Each structure stands twice: as structure tokens, then as C-alpha cells.
Amino acid sequence: MKRGARAARRYPISFGLLIMSALAPAGAAAYPDAVGARPLAMGQAGRADARGTDGLALNPAGMSLATLYAIAADYQILNRSGGQTVRVAIADSTSASGLGGGVYYGYRAASPAGVPSLHAHEAGLALSYPFVDRVFIGATAKYLWQSGGAEPDGSDHHSGFTIDAGLALRASPLLTLGVTGHNLVDRSTTQQPVALGYGLAFTPRPELSVVFDVFHDFTTSDPSVGTRTSVGGGAELVIMGFLAARLGGGRDGTSEAGFVSGGLAAISAVGALDASIRQDLSGDRRLTVLVFGFRLFIESPNPQGASSGDSSSGRSPSSSSSPSGSSPSFPSLPSPDAPSSRPAPGPDVK
């Protein structure tokens, strides 16, 4: 463990794998907001703990929760409609000021029966900043180009810019709250629904993290449907510093199906491999989603700033030094140079 901790300090980074989960309910092909391998395994929750590249999907403010620099890539496949997603992302929050930034690109394709084949490209740029003590803000600007698929307006092409805005509040060293407004510029497409997500993350022990989220899809592309609410949660346990085990579940508001999820991550000082699964337990069309990903931990170009941390903002100086999982989630152990009064958010070892 000591040897692993020394190696982690040499590579103060972490990252999360990002995916797009595609659902195919009867008569339509809907794609909810992207989630990462870790959030998928934990009940599609994590807006209060969206560090690294997970922040690009769940809550851009989360990138400044910890000091890390990572590159992620993943592949997702569904058992229905031939849905597939390839996604790459980079997130860097190693600046001394706490400013975080990230970029991503995703390609999605699906061929559900009786519906025109879907092809979609999405790219985005995000920024985050520790606004005041223990309060973090962030925003993601993104562009979608979509062809095909089934849309309520009958159009076979949608494109344009939209934005996500997020906030994270570290209420205590063990509890963080998060909220995100998704796709605040309405593009009238199921690919980018106007939505609100919020949740909490609780870290009772450095190796254990528990998250819970609520997600409201306002279905602005089809007002007759009304708001669809999804709930989910889960937990993650890091075992002996190199294996992260995740388990979760919830209810999907789009398919109205209950589901369970889980995953594993094998972690080293220079990278990690992730595998996650979600399985519907109810509904007419039970969906199975599989995600496989690779993460690369990049040595911080600003090691001095990364190790010094920012006690005023509640950022963890060592949270990025433990590259254990898809995205940082547990409160990190204080580094040798950290003052005892510095808050310890969670180690980025998941």
C-alpha cells in the first residue's frame, strides 16, 4: 500500500470513462444523457462526485473537486437496436488556481427495427472553478449533429449548440451535494433533453463511496409526454488499492423499468481498465448495456500546484494522486505536506 501511495503521488491524476446509454422503448429510439463507466455501475448516479472526465457528462463543476489530469476512451454496446457508442475525453484540473477544463467527442449509432438508422456526433468543451470556499461551479458547451432516428417532430436531422451548467457543494469532508441543468438551450431532440439532475455523495471511509441521484427529463421534444423522473444510486469499494468493485440500481423514467448495475475496475499507477453492466429487471423490452473502457493517468505538468492544494476552496491536494477508478470519488488521504486542517474530499482512486 505504501509503495502504491508513492506511485500515486508521482502521477497525480484520475479520470473517468464516458459513455452514451442508448435506450429503445417501443416505437422510439431515445438516448439519455451520457454517463461514465463508474456512474453506470453505481445506478447511473454521481453528480455530486463527478471528478475527472465524469464531470463532462454529469456535472462540469465536479472537475475542480480534485486535482487531476486524465485521458479516457470507452466503447458501449446494447443488446437491442444495435446501439453502439465510442467516446474519448480529456480533463485537466491541475492548475494552481483550481481552474479545470475538459473536451470530449462521442459517436453514436443505432438501428432499431422500423425506425431510420441513427447516426450522431457530439463534441463539447467544459470549464470549472472553485467559486468560493467549498462551492464549485462549471459549464459545458456542446454541439450535436444527428441524422435519422425517431423524433417526435418527424424530422430526420437535428443539430446545434446547447449548454450544461453545474454546481457542487462540499457540505463536509464526508458529504458533497451536486446539481446540474442539462441542455439548457432546447434543441427539441431526444438526443439532448432539457433536464435537471441532482444528488449527493457520502464517503464514510476512504475506501467506500455511496452516491444517489434524481434525474428529471422534461421531454421538451414531446410536451405531451410530461416529465420523466429517474432515480438511482450505488456504492463503490476499493479493495487493496488496485480493485474497485461497484454495485447499484434504480428506476429508469424513460423505459419505466427497474434495473440493477455493477462493474469492476483494475487500477495501476499509469492507467486502468473498466467494465460495467446495466440490466433491466422489468418492462416489455429489457435492456442490457455493456461498457468497456481504458483510462490513462497523466503526470501533472504542475506537480507543485497539485500537491499544495487549495484549502480555501476545499480541494484535495492528494485526491488526484490515487488513480484507482474511473473517476475520483472517495475522500483522499492527506499528503505528507498537507496541513492537518485541510479538508480531505475523496481519493481519486476509483
NORWOZI-V606962 format. One record per residue. N is the residue number from 1. SS is DSSP state (helix for helix, strand for strand, loop for the rest). BURIAL is + if it has 24 or more other C-alpha atoms within 12 Angstrom, else -. Layout:
n & ss & burial
N & SS & BURIAL
N & SS & BURIAL
This chain:
n & ss & burial
1 & loop & -
2 & helix & -
3 & helix & -
4 & helix & -
5 & helix & +
6 & helix & -
7 & helix & +
8 & helix & +
9 & helix & +
10 & helix & +
11 & loop & +
12 & loop & +
13 & loop & +
14 & loop & +
15 & loop & +
16 & loop & +
17 & loop & +
18 & strand & +
19 & strand & +
20 & loop & +
21 & loop & +
22 & strand & +
23 & strand & +
24 & loop & +
25 & loop & +
26 & loop & -
27 & loop & -
28 & loop & +
29 & loop & +
30 & strand & +
31 & strand & +
32 & loop & +
33 & loop & +
34 & loop & +
35 & strand & +
36 & strand & +
37 & helix & +
38 & helix & +
39 & helix & +
40 & helix & +
41 & helix & +
42 & loop & +
43 & loop & +
44 & loop & +
45 & loop & +
46 & loop & +
47 & loop & +
48 & loop & +
49 & loop & +
50 & loop & +
51 & loop & +
52 & helix & +
53 & helix & +
54 & helix & +
55 & helix & +
56 & helix & +
57 & loop & +
58 & loop & +
59 & loop & +
60 & helix & +
61 & helix & +
62 & helix & +
63 & helix & +
64 & helix & +
65 & helix & +
66 & strand & +
67 & loop & +
68 & loop & +
69 & strand & +
70 & strand & +
71 & strand & +
72 & strand & +
73 & strand & +
74 & strand & +
75 & strand & +
76 & strand & +
77 & strand & +
78 & strand & +
79 & loop & +
80 & loop & +
81 & loop & +
82 & loop & +
83 & loop & +
84 & strand & +
85 & strand & +
86 & strand & +
87 & strand & +
88 & strand & +
89 & strand & +
90 & strand & +
91 & strand & +
92 & strand & +
93 & loop & +
94 & loop & +
95 & loop & +
96 & loop & +
97 & loop & +
98 & loop & +
99 & loop & +
100 & strand & +
101 & strand & +
102 & strand & +
103 & strand & +
104 & strand & +
105 & strand & +
106 & strand & +
107 & strand & +
108 & strand & +
109 & strand & +
110 & strand & +
111 & loop & +
112 & loop & +
113 & loop & -
114 & loop & -
115 & loop & -
116 & loop & +
117 & loop & +
118 & strand & +
119 & strand & +
120 & strand & +
121 & strand & +
122 & strand & +
123 & strand & +
124 & strand & +
125 & strand & +
126 & strand & +
127 & strand & +
128 & strand & +
129 & strand & +
130 & strand & +
131 & strand & +
132 & strand & -
133 & loop & -
134 & loop & +
135 & strand & +
136 & strand & +
137 & strand & +
138 & strand & +
139 & strand & +
140 & strand & +
141 & strand & +
142 & strand & +
143 & strand & +
144 & strand & +
145 & strand & +
146 & strand & +
147 & strand & +
148 & loop & +
149 & loop & +
150 & loop & +
151 & loop & +
152 & loop & +
153 & loop & -
154 & loop & -
155 & loop & -
156 & loop & -
157 & strand & +
158 & strand & +
159 & strand & +
160 & strand & +
161 & strand & -
162 & strand & +
163 & strand & +
164 & strand & +
165 & strand & +
166 & strand & +
167 & strand & +
168 & strand & +
169 & strand & +
170 & strand & +
171 & loop & -
172 & loop & +
173 & loop & +
174 & loop & +
175 & strand & +
176 & strand & +
177 & strand & +
178 & strand & +
179 & strand & +
180 & strand & +
181 & strand & +
182 & strand & +
183 & loop & +
184 & loop & +
185 & loop & +
186 & loop & +
187 & loop & +
188 & loop & +
189 & loop & +
190 & helix & +
191 & helix & +
192 & helix & +
193 & loop & +
194 & loop & +
195 & strand & +
196 & strand & +
197 & strand & +
198 & strand & +
199 & strand & +
200 & strand & +
201 & strand & +
202 & strand & +
203 & strand & +
204 & strand & +
205 & strand & +
206 & loop & +
207 & loop & +
208 & strand & +
209 & strand & +
210 & strand & +
211 & strand & +
212 & strand & +
213 & strand & +
214 & strand & +
215 & strand & +
216 & strand & +
217 & strand & +
218 & loop & +
219 & loop & +
220 & helix & +
221 & helix & +
222 & helix & -
223 & loop & -
224 & loop & -
225 & loop & -
226 & loop & -
227 & loop & -
228 & strand & +
229 & strand & +
230 & strand & +
231 & strand & +
232 & strand & +
233 & strand & +
234 & strand & +
235 & strand & +
236 & strand & +
237 & strand & +
238 & strand & +
239 & strand & -
240 & loop & -
241 & loop & +
242 & loop & +
243 & strand & +
244 & strand & +
245 & strand & +
246 & strand & +
247 & strand & +
248 & strand & +
249 & strand & +
250 & strand & +
251 & strand & +
252 & strand & +
253 & loop & +
254 & loop & +
255 & loop & +
256 & loop & +
257 & strand & +
258 & strand & +
259 & strand & +
260 & strand & +
261 & strand & +
262 & strand & +
263 & strand & +
264 & strand & +
265 & strand & +
266 & strand & +
267 & strand & +
268 & loop & +
269 & loop & +
270 & loop & +
271 & strand & +
272 & strand & +
273 & strand & +
274 & strand & +
275 & strand & +
276 & strand & +
277 & strand & +
278 & strand & +
279 & strand & +
280 & strand & +
281 & loop & -
282 & loop & -
283 & loop & -
284 & loop & -
285 & loop & -
286 & loop & +
287 & loop & +
288 & strand & +
289 & strand & +
290 & strand & +
291 & strand & +
292 & strand & +
293 & strand & +
294 & strand & +
295 & strand & +
296 & strand & +
297 & strand & +
298 & loop & +
299 & loop & +
300 & loop & +
301 & loop & -
302 & loop & +
303 & helix & +
304 & helix & -
305 & helix & +
306 & helix & +
307 & helix & +
308 & helix & +
309 & loop & +
310 & strand & +
311 & loop & +
312 & loop & -
313 & loop & +
314 & loop & +
315 & strand & +
316 & strand & +
317 & loop & +
318 & loop & +
319 & helix & +
320 & helix & +
321 & helix & +
322 & loop & +
323 & loop & +
324 & strand & +
325 & loop & +
326 & loop & +
327 & loop & +
328 & loop & +
329 & loop & +
330 & loop & +
331 & strand & +
332 & loop & +
333 & loop & +
334 & loop & +
335 & loop & +
336 & loop & -
337 & loop & -
338 & loop & -
339 & loop & -
340 & loop & -
341 & loop & -
342 & loop & +
343 & loop & +
344 & loop & +
345 & loop & +
346 & strand & +
347 & loop & +
348 & loop & +
349 & strand & +
350 & loop & +
